[in-house]
Amino acid sequence: MDKRPRQLRKRPVAVTIVAWTILIMFFVRLNQVFEPLIVTGVVEKGITEPMFSGFWFTPLGIALLTSLTYALLSLSGIVVLIGFLSMKKWSWVVLMVWTGISLIITLLDYFYGEANYIIMASDTIVAFALNQANVQRIFGIRTDPGERLD
């Protein structure tokens, strides 16, 4: 059993795999930021029509809202990546919740015929990697009997 503080322990391979997966997902999400803006012509012409029609969004408003959502997801992914590489316990918890929610959304998209297989595969890899015993131990999620949580 390693008595060094959590920050000084060597990262398991699974942590490195998860970190690379988060980085790849950052670039996928970044693509999803710009895609709606390109499709609606905002990149070429700018905002040329209203974002609301009555109490609901116009197609342009939906595109801008979608882009903003993916931009926030991309930035929060970088924050989680930094915490994860620093091996902070909160980052493991956030990433596990995020992966669970993302898997639910991706599976719903799959059943409605709009599957994103890159997201689905990366979520599955992350879920399996986060549930390995050595990863849970290094983040302080799982302990062996008699082990202290310093």
ChimeraX commands (.cxc) that place a marker at each C-alpha (Angstrom):
marker #1 position 0.00,0.00,0.00 radius 0.5
marker #1 position 1.42,3.38,-1.06 radius 0.5
marker #1 position 1.66,5.82,1.89 radius 0.5
marker #1 position 2.52,8.87,-0.24 radius 0.5
marker #1 position -0.07,11.63,-0.58 radius 0.5
marker #1 position -2.52,11.18,-3.44 radius 0.5
marker #1 position -0.86,13.91,-5.54 radius 0.5
marker #1 position 2.55,12.17,-5.45 radius 0.5
marker #1 position 1.36,8.72,-6.52 radius 0.5
marker #1 position 1.96,7.52,-10.05 radius 0.5
marker #1 position -1.07,7.79,-12.32 radius 0.5
marker #1 position -2.56,4.48,-13.44 radius 0.5
marker #1 position -2.78,3.89,-17.19 radius 0.5
marker #1 position -6.57,4.18,-16.95 radius 0.5
marker #1 position -6.22,7.78,-15.72 radius 0.5
marker #1 position -4.09,8.63,-18.75 radius 0.5
marker #1 position -6.65,6.98,-21.05 radius 0.5
marker #1 position -9.45,8.99,-19.47 radius 0.5
marker #1 position -7.43,12.20,-19.78 radius 0.5
marker #1 position -6.84,11.60,-23.49 radius 0.5
marker #1 position -10.53,10.77,-23.93 radius 0.5
marker #1 position -11.51,14.04,-22.26 radius 0.5
marker #1 position -9.13,15.92,-24.54 radius 0.5
marker #1 position -10.56,14.24,-27.64 radius 0.5
marker #1 position -14.07,15.01,-26.42 radius 0.5
marker #1 position -13.06,18.65,-26.02 radius 0.5
marker #1 position -12.30,18.82,-29.73 radius 0.5
marker #1 position -15.52,16.96,-30.63 radius 0.5
marker #1 position -17.52,19.42,-28.50 radius 0.5
marker #1 position -15.60,22.33,-30.04 radius 0.5
marker #1 position -16.73,21.12,-33.46 radius 0.5
marker #1 position -20.29,21.00,-32.13 radius 0.5
marker #1 position -19.93,24.64,-31.07 radius 0.5
marker #1 position -19.32,25.83,-34.61 radius 0.5
marker #1 position -21.47,23.40,-36.61 radius 0.5
marker #1 position -24.86,25.06,-35.86 radius 0.5
marker #1 position -23.36,28.48,-36.56 radius 0.5
marker #1 position -22.06,27.36,-39.94 radius 0.5
marker #1 position -25.33,25.63,-40.89 radius 0.5
marker #1 position -27.45,28.69,-40.06 radius 0.5
marker #1 position -25.03,31.06,-41.78 radius 0.5
marker #1 position -24.07,33.02,-38.66 radius 0.5
marker #1 position -20.37,32.57,-39.41 radius 0.5
marker #1 position -20.74,34.05,-42.90 radius 0.5
marker #1 position -23.41,36.74,-42.42 radius 0.5
marker #1 position -23.60,37.30,-38.69 radius 0.5
marker #1 position -26.86,37.56,-36.76 radius 0.5
marker #1 position -29.36,38.83,-39.34 radius 0.5
marker #1 position -32.69,37.81,-37.85 radius 0.5
marker #1 position -34.36,37.76,-34.43 radius 0.5
marker #1 position -33.53,35.02,-31.95 radius 0.5
marker #1 position -37.07,34.84,-30.55 radius 0.5
marker #1 position -40.50,34.53,-32.13 radius 0.5
marker #1 position -43.06,35.20,-29.45 radius 0.5
marker #1 position -42.00,33.20,-26.43 radius 0.5
marker #1 position -39.93,30.63,-28.29 radius 0.5
marker #1 position -36.59,30.47,-30.10 radius 0.5
marker #1 position -36.28,30.86,-33.85 radius 0.5
marker #1 position -33.95,28.41,-35.69 radius 0.5
marker #1 position -31.21,31.01,-35.29 radius 0.5
marker #1 position -31.91,31.25,-31.55 radius 0.5
marker #1 position -31.77,27.48,-31.20 radius 0.5
marker #1 position -28.46,27.40,-33.08 radius 0.5
marker #1 position -26.97,30.08,-30.84 radius 0.5
marker #1 position -28.26,28.36,-27.69 radius 0.5
marker #1 position -26.86,25.02,-28.89 radius 0.5
marker #1 position -23.48,26.58,-29.62 radius 0.5
marker #1 position -23.39,28.30,-26.24 radius 0.5
marker #1 position -24.26,25.04,-24.47 radius 0.5
marker #1 position -21.50,23.12,-26.23 radius 0.5
marker #1 position -19.04,25.94,-25.54 radius 0.5
marker #1 position -19.83,25.73,-21.82 radius 0.5
marker #1 position -19.48,21.94,-21.92 radius 0.5
marker #1 position -16.11,22.28,-23.66 radius 0.5
marker #1 position -14.79,24.75,-21.08 radius 0.5
marker #1 position -16.08,22.73,-18.15 radius 0.5
marker #1 position -14.42,19.65,-19.68 radius 0.5
marker #1 position -11.07,21.43,-19.57 radius 0.5
marker #1 position -11.62,22.32,-15.89 radius 0.5
marker #1 position -12.47,18.69,-15.11 radius 0.5
marker #1 position -9.42,17.55,-17.10 radius 0.5
marker #1 position -7.13,19.78,-15.03 radius 0.5
marker #1 position -8.67,18.49,-11.80 radius 0.5
marker #1 position -8.47,14.92,-13.06 radius 0.5
marker #1 position -4.79,15.19,-13.95 radius 0.5
marker #1 position -4.22,16.71,-10.50 radius 0.5
marker #1 position -6.05,13.65,-9.17 radius 0.5
marker #1 position -8.63,15.61,-7.20 radius 0.5
marker #1 position -11.49,13.57,-5.75 radius 0.5
marker #1 position -14.13,16.06,-6.95 radius 0.5
marker #1 position -13.02,15.56,-10.56 radius 0.5
marker #1 position -13.65,11.81,-10.35 radius 0.5
marker #1 position -17.14,12.43,-8.96 radius 0.5
marker #1 position -17.96,15.12,-11.55 radius 0.5
marker #1 position -16.64,12.97,-14.38 radius 0.5
marker #1 position -18.63,9.93,-13.25 radius 0.5
marker #1 position -21.86,11.95,-13.03 radius 0.5
marker #1 position -21.11,13.66,-16.36 radius 0.5
marker #1 position -20.42,10.30,-18.02 radius 0.5
marker #1 position -23.64,8.81,-16.68 radius 0.5
marker #1 position -25.75,11.71,-17.89 radius 0.5
marker #1 position -23.98,11.74,-21.25 radius 0.5
marker #1 position -24.54,7.99,-21.68 radius 0.5
marker #1 position -28.26,8.41,-20.97 radius 0.5
marker #1 position -28.55,11.24,-23.51 radius 0.5
marker #1 position -26.50,9.34,-26.11 radius 0.5
marker #1 position -28.60,6.20,-25.67 radius 0.5
marker #1 position -31.81,8.22,-26.07 radius 0.5
marker #1 position -30.34,9.75,-29.23 radius 0.5
marker #1 position -29.49,6.24,-30.44 radius 0.5
marker #1 position -33.07,5.04,-29.94 radius 0.5
marker #1 position -34.37,8.06,-31.87 radius 0.5
marker #1 position -31.98,7.43,-34.76 radius 0.5
marker #1 position -29.48,10.25,-34.15 radius 0.5
marker #1 position -26.64,8.35,-32.51 radius 0.5
marker #1 position -23.24,9.93,-32.01 radius 0.5
marker #1 position -21.00,6.88,-31.82 radius 0.5
marker #1 position -17.86,8.85,-30.90 radius 0.5
marker #1 position -19.53,10.21,-27.75 radius 0.5
marker #1 position -21.04,6.81,-26.96 radius 0.5
marker #1 position -17.69,5.02,-27.28 radius 0.5
marker #1 position -15.79,7.62,-25.27 radius 0.5
marker #1 position -18.39,7.56,-22.48 radius 0.5
marker #1 position -18.13,3.78,-22.31 radius 0.5
marker #1 position -14.32,3.93,-22.13 radius 0.5
marker #1 position -14.44,6.57,-19.41 radius 0.5
marker #1 position -17.05,4.64,-17.38 radius 0.5
marker #1 position -14.97,1.43,-17.47 radius 0.5
marker #1 position -11.74,3.27,-16.66 radius 0.5
marker #1 position -13.23,5.19,-13.74 radius 0.5
marker #1 position -14.59,2.00,-12.19 radius 0.5
marker #1 position -11.24,0.25,-11.99 radius 0.5
marker #1 position -10.21,-0.40,-8.40 radius 0.5
marker #1 position -6.75,1.22,-8.72 radius 0.5
marker #1 position -8.29,4.39,-10.20 radius 0.5
marker #1 position -10.86,4.57,-7.41 radius 0.5
marker #1 position -8.14,4.06,-4.81 radius 0.5
marker #1 position -5.88,6.79,-6.17 radius 0.5
marker #1 position -8.79,9.26,-6.11 radius 0.5
marker #1 position -9.83,8.18,-2.60 radius 0.5
marker #1 position -13.18,6.75,-3.71 radius 0.5
marker #1 position -12.47,3.17,-2.68 radius 0.5
marker #1 position -10.35,2.03,0.24 radius 0.5
marker #1 position -9.11,-1.30,1.44 radius 0.5
marker #1 position -10.04,-2.36,4.98 radius 0.5
marker #1 position -7.83,-0.48,7.43 radius 0.5
marker #1 position -6.58,2.01,4.83 radius 0.5
marker #1 position -6.58,5.67,5.86 radius 0.5
marker #1 position -8.04,8.41,3.66 radius 0.5
marker #1 position -5.47,11.17,4.12 radius 0.5
marker link #1:1,2 radius 0.2
marker link #1:2,3 radius 0.2
marker link #1:3,4 radius 0.2
marker link #1:4,5 radius 0.2
marker link #1:5,6 radius 0.2
marker link #1:6,7 radius 0.2
marker link #1:7,8 radius 0.2
marker link #1:8,9 radius 0.2
marker link #1:9,10 radius 0.2
marker link #1:10,11 radius 0.2
marker link #1:11,12 radius 0.2
marker link #1:12,13 radius 0.2
marker link #1:13,14 radius 0.2
marker link #1:14,15 radius 0.2
marker link #1:15,16 radius 0.2
marker link #1:16,17 radius 0.2
marker link #1:17,18 radius 0.2
marker link #1:18,19 radius 0.2
marker link #1:19,20 radius 0.2
marker link #1:20,21 radius 0.2
marker link #1:21,22 radius 0.2
marker link #1:22,23 radius 0.2
marker link #1:23,24 radius 0.2
marker link #1:24,25 radius 0.2
marker link #1:25,26 radius 0.2
marker link #1:26,27 radius 0.2
marker link #1:27,28 radius 0.2
marker link #1:28,29 radius 0.2
marker link #1:29,30 radius 0.2
marker link #1:30,31 radius 0.2
marker link #1:31,32 radius 0.2
marker link #1:32,33 radius 0.2
marker link #1:33,34 radius 0.2
marker link #1:34,35 radius 0.2
marker link #1:35,36 radius 0.2
marker link #1:36,37 radius 0.2
marker link #1:37,38 radius 0.2
marker link #1:38,39 radius 0.2
marker link #1:39,40 radius 0.2
marker link #1:40,41 radius 0.2
marker link #1:41,42 radius 0.2
marker link #1:42,43 radius 0.2
marker link #1:43,44 radius 0.2
marker link #1:44,45 radius 0.2
marker link #1:45,46 radius 0.2
marker link #1:46,47 radius 0.2
marker link #1:47,48 radius 0.2
marker link #1:48,49 radius 0.2
marker link #1:49,50 radius 0.2
marker link #1:50,51 radius 0.2
marker link #1:51,52 radius 0.2
marker link #1:52,53 radius 0.2
marker link #1:53,54 radius 0.2
marker link #1:54,55 radius 0.2
marker link #1:55,56 radius 0.2
marker link #1:56,57 radius 0.2
marker link #1:57,58 radius 0.2
marker link #1:58,59 radius 0.2
marker link #1:59,60 radius 0.2
marker link #1:60,61 radius 0.2
marker link #1:61,62 radius 0.2
marker link #1:62,63 radius 0.2
marker link #1:63,64 radius 0.2
marker link #1:64,65 radius 0.2
marker link #1:65,66 radius 0.2
marker link #1:66,67 radius 0.2
marker link #1:67,68 radius 0.2
marker link #1:68,69 radius 0.2
marker link #1:69,70 radius 0.2
marker link #1:70,71 radius 0.2
marker link #1:71,72 radius 0.2
marker link #1:72,73 radius 0.2
marker link #1:73,74 radius 0.2
marker link #1:74,75 radius 0.2
marker link #1:75,76 radius 0.2
marker link #1:76,77 radius 0.2
marker link #1:77,78 radius 0.2
marker link #1:78,79 radius 0.2
marker link #1:79,80 radius 0.2
marker link #1:80,81 radius 0.2
marker link #1:81,82 radius 0.2
marker link #1:82,83 radius 0.2
marker link #1:83,84 radius 0.2
marker link #1:84,85 radius 0.2
marker link #1:85,86 radius 0.2
marker link #1:86,87 radius 0.2
marker link #1:87,88 radius 0.2
marker link #1:88,89 radius 0.2
marker link #1:89,90 radius 0.2
marker link #1:90,91 radius 0.2
marker link #1:91,92 radius 0.2
marker link #1:92,93 radius 0.2
marker link #1:93,94 radius 0.2
marker link #1:94,95 radius 0.2
marker link #1:95,96 radius 0.2
marker link #1:96,97 radius 0.2
marker link #1:97,98 radius 0.2
marker link #1:98,99 radius 0.2
marker link #1:99,100 radius 0.2
marker link #1:100,101 radius 0.2
marker link #1:101,102 radius 0.2
marker link #1:102,103 radius 0.2
marker link #1:103,104 radius 0.2
marker link #1:104,105 radius 0.2
marker link #1:105,106 radius 0.2
marker link #1:106,107 radius 0.2
marker link #1:107,108 radius 0.2
marker link #1:108,109 radius 0.2
marker link #1:109,110 radius 0.2
marker link #1:110,111 radius 0.2
marker link #1:111,112 radius 0.2
marker link #1:112,113 radius 0.2
marker link #1:113,114 radius 0.2
marker link #1:114,115 radius 0.2
marker link #1:115,116 radius 0.2
marker link #1:116,117 radius 0.2
marker link #1:117,118 radius 0.2
marker link #1:118,119 radius 0.2
marker link #1:119,120 radius 0.2
marker link #1:120,121 radius 0.2
marker link #1:121,122 radius 0.2
marker link #1:122,123 radius 0.2
marker link #1:123,124 radius 0.2
marker link #1:124,125 radius 0.2
marker link #1:125,126 radius 0.2
marker link #1:126,127 radius 0.2
marker link #1:127,128 radius 0.2
marker link #1:128,129 radius 0.2
marker link #1:129,130 radius 0.2
marker link #1:130,131 radius 0.2
marker link #1:131,132 radius 0.2
marker link #1:132,133 radius 0.2
marker link #1:133,134 radius 0.2
marker link #1:134,135 radius 0.2
marker link #1:135,136 radius 0.2
marker link #1:136,137 radius 0.2
marker link #1:137,138 radius 0.2
marker link #1:138,139 radius 0.2
marker link #1:139,140 radius 0.2
marker link #1:140,141 radius 0.2
marker link #1:141,142 radius 0.2
marker link #1:142,143 radius 0.2
marker link #1:143,144 radius 0.2
marker link #1:144,145 radius 0.2
marker link #1:145,146 radius 0.2
marker link #1:146,147 radius 0.2
marker link #1:147,148 radius 0.2
marker link #1:148,149 radius 0.2
marker link #1:149,150 radius 0.2
view
